[in-house]
Amino acid sequence: MNKYLAKFDQTVITFSQKFFPIFSRLALFTVYFWFGLLKVIGYSPAGPLVEELLNKTLPFLTPDQFIFYFGLLEMAIGILFLIPQLSRLVIAILVLHLITTAGPLFLLPQIAWQNWFIPTLEGQYIIKNLLIIATAMGIVSGITPWKK
């Protein structure tokens, strides 16, 4: 291998190892806080999807209230990702959030899928959560386990 290419390779790897945690936390903060804020102020394009899922699963809740509080939860998730000491807490909340947000893939197939293995824009929006899972796993991989 060319020595310049090897040096570049090592530089990129070292940079990534050093800055992955902060970039990942900032990316998760940005996505969760921003999308949550859109729900809180009533401008989320996901509103109709959330409302449809709510009507199917929890019809006794009003959509406006649910979307507002769900947005606050997303904003809190974003903020918690900025605090490394709260990683265990935010990962637990994130798991519950991701289970909830995956619901339309199974409960609302008419909204999430155009055809077999062809997601709608809403379905793609949900499937991209695999990237959130992978990023969160990267963050978790840097946590020191509790001692017995």
Residue frames as a rotation matrix with the C-alpha (Angstrom) as fourth column:
MET 1
0.584 0.812 0.000 0.00
0.812 -0.584 0.000 0.00
0.000 0.000 -1.000 0.00
ASN 2
0.065 -0.485 0.872 1.20
0.403 -0.787 -0.468 3.48
0.913 0.382 0.144 -0.80
LYS 3
-0.586 -0.370 -0.721 2.67
0.792 -0.074 -0.606 5.16
0.171 -0.926 0.337 2.32
TYR 4
-0.944 0.284 0.168 0.58
-0.292 -0.956 -0.021 8.32
0.155 -0.069 0.986 1.72
LEU 5
-0.079 0.948 -0.309 -2.59
-0.410 0.251 0.877 6.28
0.909 0.196 0.369 1.43
ALA 6
-0.053 -0.029 -0.998 -1.67
0.706 0.706 -0.058 4.38
0.706 -0.708 -0.017 4.59
LYS 7
-0.907 -0.317 -0.278 -1.05
0.421 -0.645 -0.638 7.66
0.024 -0.696 0.718 6.44
PHE 8
-0.650 0.746 0.146 -4.38
-0.613 -0.627 0.480 9.07
0.449 0.222 0.865 5.21
ASP 9
0.052 0.656 -0.753 -6.11
0.047 0.752 0.658 5.85
0.998 -0.069 0.008 6.23
GLN 10
-0.369 -0.285 -0.885 -4.64
0.848 0.287 -0.446 6.02
0.380 -0.915 0.136 9.73
THR 11
-0.998 -0.003 0.057 -5.55
-0.015 -0.948 -0.317 9.70
0.055 -0.317 0.947 10.07
VAL 12
-0.328 0.944 -0.043 -9.18
-0.596 -0.171 0.784 9.09
0.733 0.283 0.619 9.10
ILE 13
0.128 0.354 -0.927 -9.47
0.404 0.834 0.374 6.11
0.906 -0.423 -0.036 11.45
THR 14
-0.652 -0.443 -0.616 -7.86
0.736 -0.173 -0.654 7.96
0.183 -0.880 0.439 14.38
PHE 15
-0.901 0.378 0.212 -10.08
-0.373 -0.926 0.063 11.02
0.220 -0.022 0.975 13.81
SER 16
-0.080 0.939 -0.334 -13.20
-0.401 0.276 0.873 8.84
0.913 0.204 0.354 13.62
GLN 17
-0.054 0.007 -0.999 -12.33
0.702 0.712 -0.033 6.93
0.711 -0.702 -0.043 16.78
LYS 18
-0.862 -0.363 -0.355 -11.70
0.507 -0.581 -0.636 10.15
0.025 -0.728 0.685 18.66
PHE 19
-0.884 0.450 -0.124 -14.72
-0.441 -0.893 -0.095 12.13
-0.153 -0.030 0.988 17.47
PHE 20
-0.652 0.673 -0.350 -17.37
0.188 0.590 0.785 9.44
0.734 0.446 -0.511 16.82
PRO 21
-0.434 0.545 -0.718 -18.96
0.900 0.236 -0.365 9.82
-0.030 -0.805 -0.593 20.27
ILE 22
-0.536 0.231 -0.812 -19.46
0.171 -0.912 -0.372 13.58
-0.827 -0.338 0.449 20.09
PHE 23
-0.853 0.243 -0.462 -20.56
-0.521 -0.341 0.783 13.64
0.033 0.908 0.417 16.43
SER 24
-0.666 0.625 -0.408 -22.99
0.410 0.763 0.500 10.81
0.624 0.165 -0.764 17.11
ARG 25
-0.402 0.502 -0.766 -24.43
0.834 -0.144 -0.533 12.52
-0.378 -0.853 -0.361 20.15
LEU 26
-0.659 0.127 -0.742 -24.77
-0.206 -0.978 0.016 15.82
-0.724 0.163 0.671 18.27
ALA 27
-0.869 0.352 -0.349 -26.45
-0.310 0.164 0.937 14.09
0.387 0.922 -0.033 15.31
LEU 28
-0.493 0.710 -0.503 -28.94
0.745 0.643 0.179 12.29
0.450 -0.287 -0.846 17.55
PHE 29
-0.481 0.289 -0.828 -29.59
0.521 -0.665 -0.535 15.49
-0.705 -0.689 0.170 19.49
THR 30
-0.843 0.098 -0.529 -30.22
-0.405 -0.764 0.502 17.39
-0.355 0.637 0.684 16.26
VAL 31
-0.750 0.571 -0.333 -32.64
-0.029 0.475 0.879 14.84
0.661 0.669 -0.340 14.80
TYR 32
-0.360 0.650 -0.669 -34.59
0.882 0.471 -0.017 14.20
0.304 -0.596 -0.743 18.01
PHE 33
-0.511 0.160 -0.844 -34.74
0.474 -0.767 -0.432 17.78
-0.717 -0.622 0.316 19.23
TRP 34
-0.892 0.115 -0.437 -35.62
-0.395 -0.667 0.631 19.22
-0.219 0.736 0.641 15.82
PHE 35
-0.659 0.673 -0.336 -38.29
0.067 0.497 0.865 16.64
0.749 0.547 -0.373 14.95
GLY 36
-0.371 0.506 -0.779 -39.69
0.928 0.236 -0.288 16.85
0.038 -0.830 -0.557 18.48
LEU 37
-0.704 0.056 -0.708 -39.84
0.153 -0.962 -0.228 20.63
-0.693 -0.268 0.669 18.31
LEU 38
-0.885 0.403 -0.234 -41.77
-0.347 -0.236 0.907 20.42
0.310 0.884 0.349 15.03
LYS 39
-0.384 0.768 -0.512 -44.36
0.628 0.624 0.465 18.26
0.677 -0.143 -0.722 16.81
VAL 40
-0.418 0.173 -0.892 -44.57
0.830 -0.327 -0.452 20.64
-0.370 -0.929 -0.007 19.79
ILE 41
-0.673 0.117 -0.730 -45.17
-0.159 -0.987 -0.012 23.71
-0.722 0.108 0.683 17.60
GLY 42
0.234 0.939 0.251 -47.59
0.011 0.256 -0.967 21.87
-0.972 0.229 0.049 15.32
TYR 43
0.408 -0.131 -0.903 -45.54
-0.857 -0.395 -0.330 21.71
-0.313 0.909 -0.274 12.12
SER 44
-0.477 -0.648 0.594 -44.49
-0.424 0.761 0.490 18.07
-0.770 -0.018 -0.638 11.97
PRO 45
-0.265 0.362 -0.894 -45.10
-0.926 0.164 0.341 16.34
0.270 0.918 0.291 8.66
ALA 46
-0.866 -0.080 -0.494 -45.37
0.012 0.984 -0.179 13.14
0.500 -0.161 -0.851 10.71
GLY 47
-0.729 0.602 0.326 -48.52
-0.616 -0.369 -0.696 14.45
-0.299 -0.708 0.640 12.44
PRO 48
0.197 0.880 -0.432 -51.03
-0.966 0.250 0.068 12.59
0.168 0.404 0.899 10.26
LEU 49
-0.102 -0.318 -0.943 -49.09
-0.217 0.932 -0.291 9.33
0.971 0.175 -0.164 10.61
VAL 50
-0.967 -0.256 0.004 -48.89
-0.039 0.133 -0.990 9.69
0.253 -0.958 -0.139 14.39
GLU 51
-0.447 0.875 0.186 -52.59
-0.853 -0.353 -0.384 10.53
-0.270 -0.331 0.904 14.52
GLU 52
0.253 0.520 -0.816 -53.53
-0.765 0.623 0.160 7.47
0.592 0.584 0.556 12.44
LEU 53
-0.449 -0.511 -0.733 -51.39
0.069 0.798 -0.599 5.19
0.891 -0.320 -0.323 14.63
LEU 54
-0.951 0.123 0.283 -52.88
-0.307 -0.286 -0.908 6.73
-0.030 -0.950 0.310 17.76
ASN 55
-0.078 0.992 -0.099 -56.43
-0.997 -0.078 0.001 6.15
-0.007 0.099 0.995 16.50
LYS 56
0.253 0.124 -0.959 -55.56
-0.425 0.905 0.005 2.50
0.869 0.406 0.282 15.90
THR 57
-0.348 -0.557 -0.754 -53.75
0.383 0.650 -0.656 1.86
0.856 -0.517 -0.013 19.20
LEU 58
-0.713 0.057 -0.698 -54.86
0.669 -0.242 -0.703 4.42
-0.209 -0.969 0.134 21.81
PRO 59
-0.379 0.593 0.711 -58.14
0.596 -0.432 0.678 5.93
0.708 0.680 -0.190 20.56
PHE 60
0.549 0.621 -0.559 -58.99
0.821 -0.274 0.501 7.38
0.157 -0.734 -0.661 23.98
LEU 61
-0.186 -0.668 -0.721 -56.15
0.624 -0.647 0.438 9.95
-0.759 -0.368 0.537 23.72
THR 62
0.861 0.427 -0.275 -56.56
0.093 -0.664 -0.742 13.17
-0.499 0.613 -0.612 21.76
PRO 63
0.555 -0.668 0.495 -54.09
0.808 0.294 -0.510 13.41
0.195 0.683 0.704 18.88
ASP 64
0.546 -0.351 0.761 -53.08
-0.065 -0.923 -0.380 17.01
0.836 0.158 -0.526 19.59
GLN 65
0.729 -0.262 0.632 -52.13
-0.678 -0.153 0.719 16.27
-0.091 -0.953 -0.289 23.19
PHE 66
0.782 -0.435 0.447 -50.35
0.321 0.895 0.309 13.04
-0.535 -0.098 0.839 22.30
ILE 67
0.552 -0.589 0.590 -48.32
0.678 -0.095 -0.729 14.63
0.485 0.803 0.346 19.49
PHE 68
0.611 -0.302 0.732 -47.39
-0.438 -0.899 -0.005 17.55
0.659 -0.318 -0.682 21.76
TYR 69
0.674 -0.335 0.659 -46.15
-0.618 0.232 0.751 15.29
-0.405 -0.913 -0.051 24.58
PHE 70
0.755 -0.432 0.493 -44.51
0.565 0.810 -0.157 12.88
-0.332 0.398 0.856 22.15
GLY 71
0.591 -0.529 0.609 -42.64
0.269 -0.583 -0.767 15.87
0.760 0.617 -0.203 20.74
LEU 72
0.603 -0.364 0.710 -41.52
-0.762 -0.526 0.378 16.88
0.236 -0.769 -0.594 24.24
LEU 73
0.770 -0.321 0.552 -40.30
-0.037 0.841 0.540 13.31
-0.637 -0.436 0.635 24.78
GLU 74
0.670 -0.537 0.512 -38.30
0.717 0.290 -0.634 13.48
0.192 0.792 0.579 21.54
MET 75
0.555 -0.472 0.685 -36.80
-0.263 -0.881 -0.394 16.80
0.789 0.039 -0.613 22.57
ALA 76
0.676 -0.281 0.681 -35.83
-0.691 0.078 0.719 15.28
-0.255 -0.957 -0.141 25.93
ILE 77
0.789 -0.417 0.452 -34.21
0.462 0.887 0.013 12.31
-0.406 0.199 0.892 24.18
GLY 78
0.605 -0.562 0.564 -32.19
0.415 -0.382 -0.826 14.75
0.680 0.733 0.002 22.11
ILE 79
0.518 -0.389 0.762 -31.03
-0.677 -0.731 0.087 16.68
0.523 -0.561 -0.642 25.17
LEU 80
0.787 -0.179 0.591 -30.21
-0.388 0.602 0.698 13.50
-0.480 -0.779 0.404 27.10
PHE 81
0.805 -0.520 0.287 -27.92
0.586 0.616 -0.526 12.35
0.096 0.592 0.800 24.28
LEU 82
0.461 -0.645 0.609 -25.75
-0.130 -0.728 -0.673 15.41
0.878 0.231 -0.419 24.99
ILE 83
0.327 -0.278 0.904 -25.09
-0.941 -0.186 0.283 14.22
0.090 -0.942 -0.322 28.55
PRO 84
-0.215 -0.496 -0.841 -22.77
-0.520 0.787 -0.331 11.18
0.826 0.367 -0.427 28.49
GLN 85
-0.921 -0.151 0.358 -23.50
-0.389 0.359 -0.849 10.35
-0.001 -0.921 -0.389 32.16
LEU 86
-0.150 0.956 0.250 -27.14
-0.623 0.105 -0.775 9.72
-0.767 -0.272 0.580 31.20
SER 87
-0.597 -0.176 -0.783 -26.38
-0.786 0.326 0.526 7.32
0.162 0.929 -0.333 28.34
ARG 88
-0.969 0.241 -0.053 -28.00
0.247 0.949 -0.195 4.32
0.003 -0.202 -0.979 30.02
LEU 89
-0.349 0.881 -0.319 -31.18
0.195 -0.265 -0.944 6.28
-0.917 -0.391 -0.079 30.69
VAL 90
-0.082 0.335 -0.939 -31.46
-0.795 -0.590 -0.141 7.72
-0.601 0.735 0.315 27.18
ILE 91
-0.834 -0.219 -0.507 -30.81
-0.499 0.690 0.524 4.34
0.235 0.690 -0.685 25.56
ALA 92
-0.798 0.601 0.049 -33.66
0.468 0.670 -0.576 2.81
-0.379 -0.437 -0.816 27.60
ILE 93
-0.020 0.803 -0.596 -36.01
-0.093 -0.595 -0.798 5.62
-0.996 0.040 0.086 26.56
LEU 94
-0.383 -0.222 -0.897 -34.77
-0.868 -0.247 0.432 5.36
-0.317 0.943 -0.098 22.96
VAL 95
-1.000 0.026 0.014 -35.62
0.029 0.960 0.279 1.65
-0.006 0.279 -0.960 22.80
LEU 96
-0.340 0.937 -0.079 -39.20
0.583 0.144 -0.800 2.36
-0.738 -0.318 -0.595 23.88
HIS 97
0.033 0.308 -0.951 -39.44
-0.460 -0.840 -0.288 5.26
-0.887 0.447 0.114 21.42
LEU 98
-0.666 -0.382 -0.641 -38.16
-0.735 0.187 0.652 3.17
-0.130 0.905 -0.405 18.51
ILE 99
-0.859 0.460 0.222 -40.58
0.440 0.888 -0.136 0.34
-0.260 -0.019 -0.965 19.29
THR 100
-0.010 0.896 -0.445 -43.40
0.325 -0.418 -0.848 2.87
-0.946 -0.153 -0.287 19.22
THR 101
0.034 -0.007 -0.999 -42.27
-0.689 -0.725 -0.018 4.52
-0.724 0.689 -0.029 16.02
ALA 102
-0.923 -0.357 -0.144 -41.87
-0.354 0.641 0.681 1.17
-0.151 0.679 -0.718 14.22
GLY 103
-0.444 0.822 0.356 -45.57
0.071 0.429 -0.901 0.45
-0.893 -0.375 -0.249 14.79
PRO 104
0.285 0.653 -0.702 -46.84
-0.662 -0.395 -0.637 1.81
-0.693 0.646 0.320 11.47
LEU 105
-0.579 -0.546 -0.606 -44.74
-0.815 0.416 0.404 -0.69
0.032 0.728 -0.685 9.53
PHE 106
-0.974 0.184 -0.133 -46.96
0.195 0.978 -0.072 -3.44
0.117 -0.096 -0.989 10.96
LEU 107
-0.455 0.839 -0.298 -50.13
0.550 0.001 -0.835 -1.70
-0.700 -0.544 -0.462 12.12
LEU 108
0.449 0.573 -0.686 -50.61
-0.190 -0.689 -0.699 0.69
-0.873 0.444 -0.201 9.20
PRO 109
-0.299 -0.661 0.688 -49.27
0.541 0.477 0.693 -1.15
-0.786 0.579 0.215 6.15
GLN 110
0.454 0.548 0.703 -51.47
0.890 -0.238 -0.390 0.93
-0.047 0.802 -0.595 3.84
ILE 111
0.984 -0.145 -0.103 -49.50
-0.138 -0.987 0.081 4.01
-0.113 -0.065 -0.991 4.91
ALA 112
0.349 -0.926 0.143 -46.03
-0.451 -0.032 0.892 2.45
-0.822 -0.375 -0.429 5.24
TRP 113
-0.535 -0.557 0.635 -45.89
0.183 0.657 0.731 0.28
-0.825 0.507 -0.250 2.11
GLN 114
-0.201 0.410 -0.890 -46.67
-0.917 -0.398 0.024 0.80
-0.344 0.821 0.456 -1.57
ASN 115
0.659 0.254 -0.708 -46.11
-0.514 0.839 -0.177 -2.86
0.550 0.481 0.683 -2.29
TRP 116
0.932 -0.340 -0.127 -44.08
0.347 0.737 0.579 -5.79
-0.103 -0.584 0.805 -0.93
PHE 117
0.119 -0.970 -0.210 -40.64
0.877 0.003 0.481 -4.39
-0.466 -0.242 0.851 0.06
ILE 118
-0.441 -0.198 0.875 -41.45
0.635 -0.759 0.148 -0.99
0.635 0.621 0.460 -1.48
PRO 119
-0.292 0.321 -0.901 -41.92
0.866 -0.312 -0.392 1.51
-0.407 -0.894 -0.187 1.33
THR 120
0.674 0.502 0.542 -43.78
0.623 -0.781 -0.052 4.77
0.397 0.373 -0.839 0.98
LEU 121
-0.046 -0.667 0.744 -42.03
-0.086 -0.739 -0.668 7.98
0.995 -0.094 -0.023 1.99
GLU 122
0.479 0.294 0.827 -43.46
-0.826 -0.169 0.539 7.44
0.298 -0.941 0.162 5.49
GLY 123
0.992 -0.123 -0.031 -42.13
0.127 0.962 0.241 3.86
0.000 -0.243 0.970 5.49
GLN 124
0.281 -0.942 0.184 -38.69
0.522 -0.012 -0.853 5.09
0.806 0.336 0.488 4.46
TYR 125
0.104 -0.152 0.983 -38.83
-0.577 -0.814 -0.065 7.64
0.810 -0.560 -0.172 7.27
ILE 126
0.793 0.251 0.556 -39.41
-0.605 0.440 0.664 4.79
-0.077 -0.862 0.500 9.73
ILE 127
0.886 -0.459 -0.059 -36.87
0.427 0.860 -0.279 2.39
0.179 0.221 0.959 8.22
LYS 128
0.237 -0.835 0.497 -34.13
-0.037 -0.519 -0.854 5.03
0.971 0.184 -0.154 8.52
ASN 129
0.690 0.052 0.722 -34.40
-0.704 -0.179 0.687 4.44
0.165 -0.983 -0.087 12.25
LEU 130
0.869 -0.478 -0.129 -32.01
0.480 0.877 -0.012 1.54
0.119 -0.051 0.992 11.65
LEU 131
0.058 -0.866 0.497 -29.34
0.362 -0.446 -0.819 4.23
0.930 0.228 0.288 11.39
ILE 132
0.270 0.109 0.957 -30.40
-0.741 -0.611 0.279 5.63
0.615 -0.784 -0.084 14.74
ILE 133
0.984 0.103 0.142 -30.14
-0.169 0.781 0.601 2.14
-0.049 -0.616 0.787 16.24
ALA 134
0.550 -0.835 0.002 -26.65
0.703 0.461 -0.542 1.63
0.452 0.299 0.840 14.80
THR 135
-0.052 -0.550 0.833 -25.49
-0.087 -0.829 -0.553 5.04
0.995 -0.101 -0.005 16.01
ALA 136
0.550 0.321 0.771 -26.90
-0.772 -0.158 0.616 4.42
0.320 -0.934 0.161 19.48
MET 137
0.962 -0.250 -0.113 -25.15
0.270 0.935 0.232 1.03
0.048 -0.254 0.966 19.55
GLY 138
0.176 -0.939 0.295 -21.89
0.513 -0.168 -0.842 2.81
0.840 0.300 0.452 18.75
ILE 139
0.043 -0.084 0.996 -22.46
-0.631 -0.775 -0.038 5.12
0.775 -0.626 -0.087 21.69
VAL 140
0.862 0.345 0.370 -23.31
-0.505 0.524 0.686 2.19
0.043 -0.779 0.626 23.98
SER 141
0.727 -0.628 -0.278 -20.13
0.476 0.752 -0.457 0.40
0.496 0.200 0.845 22.89
GLY 142
-0.190 -0.836 0.515 -18.16
0.092 -0.538 -0.838 3.19
0.978 -0.112 0.179 24.59
ILE 143
0.489 0.428 0.760 -19.93
-0.711 -0.310 0.631 2.84
0.506 -0.849 0.153 27.96
THR 144
-0.699 -0.714 -0.022 -17.99
-0.520 0.530 -0.670 1.16
0.491 -0.457 -0.742 30.74
PRO 145
0.050 0.766 -0.640 -20.04
0.118 0.632 0.766 -1.76
0.992 -0.114 -0.059 32.10
TRP 146
0.476 0.192 0.858 -21.17
-0.802 -0.306 0.513 -1.72
0.362 -0.932 0.008 35.70
LYS 147
-0.646 -0.724 -0.244 -19.11
-0.492 0.638 -0.592 -3.87
0.584 -0.262 -0.768 38.00
LYS 148
0.187 0.720 -0.668 -20.78
0.117 0.659 0.743 -6.76
0.975 -0.217 0.039 39.80
